Every structure is written in structure tokens, then in C-alpha cells.
Amino acid sequence: MASRGRGAPSTITKKAKVSGGGWPELIGLSTDWYWEQDADLRFTRVDVQLGTPGDKELARRLVGRKRWETGIEIEGGWDAHRALLKARAPFRNVLMWRELEDGSRRYVSVSGEPVFDDQGRFAGYRGIGRDITEQKLSEARLRESEERYRRTFELAASGIAHIGLDRRFVRVNRRICEILGYPEAELLGKTGREISHPEDQDVINELRPRLYAGEVETVRTDKRYRRKDGSTVWVTLTLALERDAGGRPLYEIAVCDDITPRKEMEAALRESEERFRSLTEMSSDFFWETDAGHRFVHIVHGPSYAGKLNPAEAGWAALRSKMETLSAFRDFEFATPLGDGTVRYFSVSGDPHSAADGAFLGFRGVGRDITDVRVAREHIASLAYQDALTGLANRASLAPALHQAVERTKRRGSKLAALFIDLDGFKQVNDEYGHHAGDRLLVETARRLRASLRSGDPVARIGGDEFFAVLEDVHDAPPVERVAQKLLAAIREPYDVGAGRQAVVSASIGISLFPDDAADADTLMKHADTAMYAAKQAGKDGYRFFGARTGGAGR
């Protein structure tokens, strides 16, 4: 066989032929390592294309030894890998790693194929390795970042919700459930109108047209809701609209603050002195007063740092320009840097007040610390497309990703496969072991799907136990079938669901090809769903192609 590129085959390779004809495809991959083994699976050649002196020393030490004799670890364990080698089967992108002296790890993705001589006798293996250490470290950093964003959503002091275009709650955090008095499971699927106070049912609907027309980025109002126990809660509701890259609305973002105590205080203050009349109409965490020169001279009832109000230069210039007109202002927002290096955000409202002879004395008003609202507003977009449990993309992000993949496939003139994956037996796991065990199983399923697919293949969780994967740059059905079989095998492995217990599930996979089965992303997804149900009807634990292709049992 003629040499190809870096790491050309050695003598044993030149005399042999590769089973299945896959070697040209393999050698075309980007590689950091090239290796060969004899019929006893001992390394006879290890070439380091790129690497450290330590890598080259390792390469010299590998020669004459079997891979599992070198201190290298493998995902899935060596027993499983030795069984694969015994069957003389090729393997692709197997994750291996070794511990370095400083305690860190080097990760390598290894692929190999068996070699046979001209008489068909097994002569060994040869293959490549790709250093994916940076990729693994990036994945770990990404998971940490996603977890921080998720916790920001869940632990925010304000109530936060995503509302679908049908006005129903699709995602809620802990705080909004506390404010509205409903468990998450009961709140999801309800509309805001269903739980609004009868007199406030259309308050926010009157503001929505400006938001959807793009005239404003947010709308805000105070309104009342009926809690599950029948009591009334007042909230300040801020509503924003998330749009896709084309400007089309995706869903609404609602931020709620419980202002019931404030409303009760306002009612009491209305019976008090006229001096506080204007203050009772404002949202407040603290009261403030300025002198005629617009200097803060009195701040009460606020957090300790409220007494250090010192708006940043740009914020103060804008606020001062409003004050110079001696007109009332409402909900003016500004940032205040604090001495410890942090920044707090405030919203203030104020009215001018005068002496008996009409002389201007200054402003007085109220302020509210809106730091949590601002932080949540900035981070909510990144949380919107993430499945909090598994870390996969969610249904909201799948649709645009699938559309983009279809457009790329059109430009390349290739094919694309959509795989709708539904777990068989998941309900029984939930019923027998509880929802915590079910959650563990879903998280592990997500990990197995990632490990079984290429790093660039989109994979999403689109429902309780439903997943969706997209394979680009496929040319015919057989490679897709191999991926489906690989996914079925991965899912079929037992799951640790805690307390020393194991559970076993399988999957039904529906496959639809573009452009063979559909001309657009929506139809492609629908046909994959149809094929998945055909796989279930055929006995589950298998896959089916949409239309004329029948698929296989995957066993």
C-alpha cells in the first residue's frame, strides 16, 4: 500500500490490507499520533506528529507493550475494549487518558482498524490519536459556566419566568413560585390571566403591543395576582421580549418583585400627612431628599449602602438634567460604585417641593435597589436556551440550530439526518425508584449521547424523556444506521440510579433524512417524530427511517 501523509504505514502495513476499506478515510483525519500494533496487540511503531518531549518519551516507552500495560486509562474499561479487539473490529474516537506527575490529565481520542495480510490472517492494528485535552478542559469550564447561570436564575431574589407566545408559563424560578403561591408543576402551563386579580387581568395586555412593535425594550407595571390560597399579592412586573436572529419573537421574559408590603404601607401613608402623599404612589425601598443644589441630604429606611448614593458620572448628569427642569420624574435608573469595588443599581422617583412662599427647596422621593433585576436581565438570555437538568440544548434552541443546519446542508449539496430519540421504560424507572432516580438517568443519558456523537453534532433534550440529534455531512443511510445502533447500545447499558440500584431502559429512534424526506427543518423534525413512533410500534429498542426505509431492530 502506498504511503499517505504523515505517519506513513510501516513494513507490516505495506504488506497488509485494511478490512472494510476504511483506512483511507481514517488516515485522512487530523492526527497528533500515529501507531501500529502486531498480532499480539503490542506496539511496533508510535509516531508523535506534534507534542511535548514527554509525549515523545512516552512513544518510545510504548513500543513492545500492550496499551493496557502502559498506565493509560480508557473510557468504558479495558475489558470491553479487549473484547472489541478480540472481535477484530475497528473503533473510532475512543477516549483515553493518562495521569501526569502534576496530577493533571492528558486526553486522547483514539481510532484504529485491524490489519490483515494477503492470506487474510490478522496482522495487528494501526490507527491514529488526537490530543483533545483542551477540548475536555473547555467542556468542563462550559459546564461550570452553565451551572453558574442556572443558579443565577434559580437563586435570583426576583421572580423570573419565561412565557410562551401563547401566554403560558414555560419556565419559572423558585422565587416566582413563592410570590405567586403555586408549586412549579402547577404554575407551568397556566396563563398569567388565569391567576390575575379580576380587576388586573388586562393590565399587562395593554402594554404588550408597544413591546411587540419594538417601540420599547421593556414594559413595567404594578398588578395583582390571586395566590392559590385565595390571598392577593401585588407585584411590580417587568416584561421583555426575546427575539431570534431574524427579529421574530421567541418568548417573553417576566421579572416580578413582591411589592405587597409596599402597597400596604402606601395605603397607610395615604391616611397620614400630605407631606408623604406623593411618596406613597412610588415603588420604594428607601426615602430620600435633596437640597436646592440637588445634593442628597436625607436618606432613610434603606440598606446601609443607600446612604452612600453617588451616581456614576453619566448617570448623575442625566438625573441632574431632569432635576433642573423642576419636574417630577419616575423610575430613573442609575449605577452607584461602592467603596469595596462593587456596583449597585438603583431606581429612584421624585417630586420637587417648595416653601410656603414658593421658593424651591429640593426634591424628595423614593428609591429601590434593582441590582438583582439588572443582573438577571443580563444573564437571562444565556439561560433561556439551556436545559437546566442535563446541560443539553433545549427545544427553544433546537429549532434555530436545525434551521441553520439545513441551510448549511443546502449550500454544501450534502445530506442531513435528524434523529428523534425517545426512551423506552423511563416511566417505570420514575414510578419504581422516584423522580430523583429518573433525573439521574436523564443526566447520564445526555452524557452517553454526547460521548456517542461527534463533538459538532447538535443534541438537545426536547421533552421529559425525549432527545433529538442532528448529523450533518452524511451521504447515505448506512453511516446513519451505524450511529443509531451505537446510540441504542449506549442507552441499553445499565444505569446507576443511586443507593446501589441499577435500572435498564432502551430507546426508540426515528430517522428522517434531508432532502430525501423533507424540504425544510420543521417537516424534517415532524417526520423523525413519525418514524420514532413506528420504531415503538415495531417493538421498541430499535430505529426506523421515515417512509420507505424500514430500519433495524438495533439489537
C-alpha positions in Angstrom: 0.0 0.0 0.0 1.4 3.4 -0.9 2.3 5.9 1.9 -0.2 8.7 2.7 0.8 11.9 4.5 2.4 12.0 7.9 3.0 8.8 9.8 3.2 6.5 6.8 2.5 2.8 7.4 5.5 0.6 8.3 6.5 -2.7 6.6 3.8 -4.7 8.2 1.3 -2.2 6.9 2.6 -2.2 3.4 2.1 -6.0 3.2 -1.4 -5.9 4.6 -4.8 -4.8 3.5 -7.4 -3.0 5.7 -10.7 -4.7 6.4 -13.7 -2.9 5.2 -11.7 -0.4 3.1 -11.9 2.3 5.8 -8.2 3.1 6.1 -8.2 5.9 3.5 -10.9 7.6 5.5 -9.1 7.1 8.8 -5.7 8.4 7.6 -7.4 11.5 6.3 -8.2 12.6 9.8 -6.3 15.3 11.6 -3.9 13.4 13.9 -1.3 14.0 16.6 -0.3 10.3 17.0 0.1 7.5 14.5 0.6 3.9 15.8 0.8 0.3 14.8 0.5 -3.0 16.7 1.4 -6.5 15.9 -0.9 -9.6 16.1 -0.3 -9.8 19.9 -1.5 -6.2 20.1 1.9 -4.9 21.1 3.0 -1.5 19.8 5.6 -1.8 17.0 5.5 1.8 16.0 4.4 5.0 17.6 4.9 8.4 15.9 4.3 11.7 17.5 3.3 14.3 14.9 3.1 17.2 17.4 3.7 17.1 21.1 6.0 17.7 24.0 9.2 16.0 24.8 7.3 14.0 27.3 5.0 12.7 24.6 7.9 11.5 22.5 9.4 9.8 25.5 6.1 8.1 26.1 6.0 7.0 22.5 9.4 5.2 22.9 8.2 3.5 26.1 5.0 2.2 24.4 6.9 0.2 21.8 6.8 -3.5 22.7 4.0 -3.2 25.2 0.2 -3.6 25.1 -1.8 -0.5 25.6 -3.3 -1.6 28.9 0.2 -2.3 30.2 1.2 1.4 30.0 -0.8 3.0 32.7 -3.2 4.5 30.2 -6.9 4.5 31.2 -9.9 4.1 28.8 -13.5 5.2 28.9 -15.7 2.1 29.4 -12.8 0.0 30.8 -10.2 -2.3 29.2 -12.4 -5.4 29.3 -14.8 -4.0 26.9 -12.1 -2.7 24.6 -10.2 -6.0 24.7 -13.4 -7.8 23.6 -13.7 -5.4 20.7 -10.1 -6.1 19.7 -10.7 -9.8 20.0 -13.5 -9.5 17.5 -11.1 -7.7 15.2 -13.5 -4.8 15.0 -12.5 -1.2 14.1 -13.0 1.5 16.7 -13.5 5.3 16.4 -12.8 8.2 18.8 -12.3 6.1 21.9 -11.4 8.4 24.9 -8.2 7.5 26.7 -6.1 9.4 29.2 -3.1 9.3 31.4 -2.2 11.0 34.7 0.8 13.4 34.6 3.2 13.9 37.5 1.5 17.2 38.5 -1.9 15.4 38.9 -3.4 16.8 35.6 -4.6 14.6 32.8 -3.9 14.3 29.1 -6.8 13.2 27.0 -6.5 11.5 23.6 -9.2 10.4 21.1 -8.0 7.2 19.6 -9.2 5.4 16.4 -7.9 2.2 14.9 -8.7 -0.6 12.4 -7.5 -4.2 12.1 -4.8 -5.1 9.5 -4.9 -8.5 7.6 -2.2 -9.9 5.3 -2.7 -11.1 1.8 -3.9 -14.5 3.0 -6.5 -12.9 5.3 -4.6 -13.6 8.5 -4.9 -11.0 11.3 -1.6 -9.0 11.4 -2.4 -6.4 14.1 -3.9 -2.9 14.3 -3.0 0.5 13.2 -4.5 3.9 13.9 -4.3 7.5 15.0 -4.7 9.5 18.1 -5.8 13.1 18.6 -5.0 15.2 21.7 -8.3 16.6 23.0 -7.1 17.8 26.4 -8.1 21.4 25.6 -11.5 20.3 24.4 -12.1 18.4 27.6 -11.0 21.3 29.7 -13.2 23.7 27.7 -16.2 21.3 28.2 -15.5 21.4 32.0 -15.3 25.2 32.0 -18.5 25.4 30.0 -20.4 23.2 32.4 -19.2 25.3 35.3 -20.3 28.5 33.5 -23.7 27.0 32.6 -24.2 25.9 36.2 -23.4 29.5 37.4 -26.0 30.9 35.0 -28.6 28.3 36.1 -28.0 29.1 39.8 -28.4 32.8 39.0 -31.8 32.1 37.5 -32.9 29.8 40.3 -31.5 31.9 43.2 -32.4 35.3 42.0 -34.1 37.5 44.6 -36.7 38.5 42.0 -39.3 36.1 40.5 -38.3 35.3 36.9 -40.4 33.4 34.3 -40.3 32.6 30.6 -43.7 33.0 29.0 -44.5 31.4 25.6 -46.2 33.2 22.8 -49.4 31.5 23.9 -49.1 33.4 27.2 -48.4 30.3 29.2 -45.6 29.9 31.7 -42.9 27.6 30.2 -40.1 28.1 32.8 -40.2 29.6 36.3 -37.7 30.1 39.1 -38.1 29.3 42.8 -38.8 32.9 43.8 -41.7 33.5 41.4 -43.4 30.3 42.7 -43.1 31.7 46.2 -44.5 35.1 45.1 -47.5 33.6 43.2 -48.1 30.8 45.7 -48.1 27.9 43.3 -45.8 24.9 43.1 -43.7 24.8 39.8 -45.6 21.9 38.4 -49.0 23.7 38.8 -47.7 27.0 37.6 -46.3 25.7 34.3 -48.9 25.7 31.6 -51.1 28.3 33.3 -51.5 31.8 31.8 -50.9 34.9 33.8 -54.5 35.9 33.1 -55.8 32.8 34.8 -54.2 33.8 38.2 -54.6 37.6 37.9 -56.8 39.6 40.1 -60.1 40.1 38.2 -59.5 43.9 38.1 -56.0 43.5 36.7 -56.4 40.8 34.0 -55.8 43.2 31.1 -53.2 45.5 32.7 -50.2 44.0 31.0 -52.0 43.2 27.8 -52.5 47.0 27.3 -48.7 47.4 27.3 -47.7 44.4 25.1 -48.4 46.0 21.7 -45.6 48.5 22.2 -43.2 45.7 23.2 -44.0 43.6 20.2 -43.9 46.6 17.8 -40.3 47.2 19.0 -41.1 50.7 20.3 -39.6 49.8 23.8 -37.3 47.1 25.1 -39.3 46.6 28.3 -42.7 47.4 29.8 -43.3 47.7 33.5 -46.4 47.9 35.7 -47.8 47.1 39.1 -50.6 44.5 39.2 -52.3 42.0 41.5 -52.4 38.2 41.3 -54.6 35.7 43.2 -52.5 33.2 45.0 -53.5 29.5 45.3 -54.7 30.1 48.9 -57.0 32.9 47.7 -54.9 35.8 49.0 -53.8 38.7 46.8 -50.2 39.6 46.1 -49.0 42.9 44.5 -46.0 42.7 42.1 -44.0 45.0 40.0 -44.0 43.2 36.7 -41.2 44.0 34.1 -41.7 42.3 30.8 -39.2 42.0 27.9 -39.4 40.1 24.6 -36.7 37.7 23.4 -36.3 37.5 19.6 -34.4 35.2 17.3 -31.6 36.4 15.0 -34.3 37.4 12.4 -36.2 39.6 14.9 -39.0 37.1 15.3 -40.5 36.8 18.8 -39.5 33.6 20.7 -40.8 34.1 24.2 -41.3 36.7 26.9 -39.1 37.3 30.0 -41.0 38.4 33.1 -39.3 39.7 36.2 -41.6 40.1 39.3 -40.9 41.7 42.6 -43.3 41.2 45.5 -44.4 44.7 46.5 -47.3 43.7 48.7 -45.7 45.2 51.9 -45.1 48.4 50.0 -48.7 48.6 48.8 -49.9 48.1 52.3 -47.6 50.8 53.5 -48.9 53.1 50.8 -52.4 52.6 51.9 -51.5 53.5 55.5 -49.5 56.6 54.4 -52.5 57.9 52.5 -54.1 58.4 55.8 -51.1 60.3 57.1 -49.7 63.7 56.4 -50.0 65.3 53.0 -46.2 65.7 53.1 -45.9 61.9 52.3 -48.8 61.8 49.7 -46.6 61.7 46.6 -44.2 59.2 48.2 -47.0 56.6 48.7 -47.5 56.3 45.0 -44.0 55.2 44.3 -42.1 52.0 44.4 -39.8 52.2 47.4 -37.1 50.6 49.4 -36.0 53.9 50.9 -36.9 57.6 51.1 -34.5 60.4 50.1 -34.4 64.2 50.0 -32.1 66.7 48.2 -31.4 70.4 48.8 -31.9 73.1 46.2 -28.4 72.2 44.8 -29.6 68.6 44.1 -27.3 67.2 46.8 -28.6 64.2 48.8 -29.2 65.4 52.3 -31.5 62.8 53.8 -31.9 59.0 53.2 -33.9 56.8 55.5 -35.3 53.2 55.6 -32.8 51.9 53.0 -29.9 49.4 53.2 -26.7 50.7 54.7 -25.1 51.4 51.3 -28.2 53.5 50.2 -26.8 56.3 52.4 -23.8 56.4 50.1 -25.7 57.2 46.9 -23.2 58.7 44.5 -24.4 58.1 40.9 -21.7 57.4 38.3 -20.8 60.5 36.2 -23.0 59.6 33.2 -26.0 58.6 35.4 -25.7 61.8 37.6 -25.6 64.0 34.5 -28.8 62.5 33.2 -30.5 62.7 36.6 -29.4 66.3 37.2 -30.7 67.4 33.8 -34.2 66.1 34.8 -34.0 67.8 38.2 -33.0 71.1 36.6 -36.5 71.2 35.0 -38.0 71.0 38.5 -40.4 68.4 37.2 -41.4 65.1 38.8 -39.7 62.0 37.5 -40.4 58.3 37.9 -38.3 55.1 37.9 -35.0 56.8 36.9 -32.2 54.1 36.9 -28.5 54.7 37.7 -25.4 52.9 38.9 -23.5 53.7 42.1 -19.9 52.4 42.6 -19.3 51.4 46.2 -16.0 51.5 48.1 -15.5 47.8 48.0 -15.3 47.8 44.2 -18.9 46.5 43.6 -21.6 48.4 41.8 -25.3 48.7 42.9 -28.1 49.8 40.7 -31.0 51.9 41.9 -34.3 53.2 40.6 -35.5 56.5 42.0 -38.6 58.6 41.7 -39.0 62.1 43.0 -41.1 65.2 43.2 -40.0 68.8 43.7 -41.1 70.5 46.9 -41.3 74.2 47.8 -41.5 76.5 50.8 -44.7 78.4 51.6 -43.6 81.4 49.6 -42.9 79.2 46.5 -39.2 79.0 46.8 -37.7 75.7 45.5 -36.3 73.6 48.4 -35.2 70.5 46.6 -36.6 67.1 45.7 -37.8 64.3 47.8 -38.8 60.8 46.7 -38.1 57.1 47.0 -35.6 54.6 45.7 -35.3 50.9 45.1 -32.3 48.7 44.8 -32.7 46.9 41.5 -29.3 45.2 41.3 -30.7 41.7 41.2 -33.1 42.6 38.5 -30.4 44.1 36.3 -28.1 41.1 36.8 -31.0 38.7 36.0 -31.8 40.7 32.9 -28.3 40.5 31.6 -27.9 36.8 32.2 -31.4 35.5 31.3 -30.7 35.2 27.6 -27.9 32.7 28.1 -30.1 30.7 30.5 -33.0 30.7 28.0 -31.5 28.1 25.7 -30.2 25.6 28.3 -31.8 22.5 29.7 -31.1 23.0 33.4 -31.1 19.3 34.3 -28.9 17.7 31.6 -26.9 20.7 30.3 -28.0 19.9 26.7 -29.6 22.4 24.4 -33.4 22.7 24.9 -36.3 22.8 22.5 -36.1 26.6 22.2 -32.5 26.4 20.9 -33.0 23.3 18.8 -35.4 24.9 16.2 -32.9 27.7 15.1 -30.0 25.2 15.2 -31.8 22.7 13.0 -32.8 25.5 10.5 -29.2 26.6 10.3 -28.0 23.0 9.8 -30.5 22.6 6.9 -29.3 25.8 5.3 -25.6 24.7 5.5 -26.6 21.3 4.0 -28.3 23.0 1.1 -25.2 25.1 0.4 -22.9 22.0 0.5 -25.2 19.8 -1.5 -24.9 17.0 1.0 -27.4 15.2 3.3 -28.5 15.7 6.9 -30.1 13.2 9.3 -32.5 14.1 12.1 -32.8 11.5 14.9 -35.8 11.7 17.3 -34.8 9.6 20.4 -37.4 8.5 22.9 -36.6 6.4 26.0 -38.5 3.1 26.5 -39.3 2.3 30.1 -38.4 5.6 31.6 -41.8 6.0 33.3 -41.3 2.7 35.1 -38.0 4.0 36.5 -39.7 7.1 37.8 -42.5 5.0 39.3 -40.2 2.4 40.9 -37.3 4.5 42.1 -38.7 8.0 42.2 -38.1 11.2 40.3 -34.6 11.7 41.7 -33.5 8.4 40.1 -35.2 9.4 36.9 -33.3 12.7 36.9 -30.0 10.8 37.3 -30.9 8.6 34.4 -31.7 11.5 32.2 -28.4 13.2 33.1 -26.4 10.0 32.3 -28.3 9.6 29.0 -27.3 13.1 28.0 -23.7 12.2 28.7 -23.9 9.0 26.7 -25.4 10.8 23.8 -22.6 13.4 23.8 -20.0 10.7 24.0 -21.5 8.7 21.1 -21.8 11.6 18.7 -19.2 13.9 17.1 -18.4 17.0 19.1 -20.1 19.2 16.5 -23.3 17.2 16.2 -26.2 19.2 17.9 -28.0 17.2 20.5 -30.9 18.5 22.6 -33.4 17.4 25.2 -36.8 18.4 23.9 -39.2 16.8 26.4 -39.3 14.7 29.6 -37.5 11.7 28.1 -37.2 12.8 24.5 -33.9 13.8 22.8 -33.0 15.0 19.3 -29.7 14.7 17.4 -28.6 16.2 14.1 -26.0 14.5 11.9 -24.6 16.7 9.1 -22.5 15.8 6.1 -23.9 12.3 5.7 -24.0 10.8 2.2 -26.3 7.8 2.6 -28.2 5.8 5.1 -25.6 3.2 6.3 -23.5 5.6 8.3 -26.7 6.9 10.0 -27.7 3.4 10.8 -24.3 2.8 12.5 -24.8 5.9 14.6 -28.3 4.8 15.6 -27.0 1.4 16.5 -24.3 3.0 18.6 -26.8 5.2 20.4 -29.1 2.2 21.1 -26.2 0.2 22.5 -25.1 3.1 24.7 -28.6 3.7 26.1 -29.1 0.0 26.7 -26.2 -0.2 29.2 -27.4 -0.3 32.9 -27.8 3.0 34.8 -26.7 3.7 38.4 -29.8 5.4 39.9 -28.4 5.7 43.4 -28.4 3.7 46.6 -26.7 0.8 44.8 -29.6 0.3 42.4 -29.4 -0.1 38.7 -32.1 0.5 36.0 -32.2 -0.6 32.4 -34.0 1.3 29.6 -33.9 1.2 25.9 -34.7 3.7 23.2 -36.8 4.0 20.0 -35.2 6.2 17.3 -36.9 7.8 14.4 -34.7 9.0 11.5 -35.6 11.5 8.7 -33.2 12.5 6.0 -32.8 15.9 4.3 -33.5 16.4 1.5 -34.9 12.9 0.8 -37.7 13.1 3.4 -38.3 16.8 3.9 -37.6 20.1 2.3 -37.4 22.1 5.5 -36.4 21.8 9.2 -40.0 21.7 10.6 -41.1 18.9 8.3 -37.8 17.0 9.0 -38.5 17.1 12.7 -42.1 16.0 12.2 -41.1 13.1 10.1 -38.4 12.0 12.6 -41.2 12.0 15.2 -43.4 9.9 13.0 -40.6 7.4 12.4 -39.9 7.2 16.1 -43.5 6.1 16.8 -43.0 3.5 14.0 -40.0 2.2 15.9 -42.0 1.9 19.1 -44.8 0.0 17.3 -42.2 -2.4 15.9 -41.2 -3.5 19.4 -39.1 -0.6 20.7 -35.3 -0.8 21.3 -34.7 -0.1 17.6 -34.8 2.5 14.9 -36.9 3.3 11.9 -36.3 5.5 8.9 -39.2 7.7 7.7 -41.1 6.4 4.6 -39.9 3.5 2.6 -36.8 2.7 4.6 -37.6 0.2 7.3 -34.6 0.5 9.7 -33.4 -2.2 12.0 -34.0 -3.6 15.4 -30.8 -2.3 16.8 -30.3 -5.3 19.0 
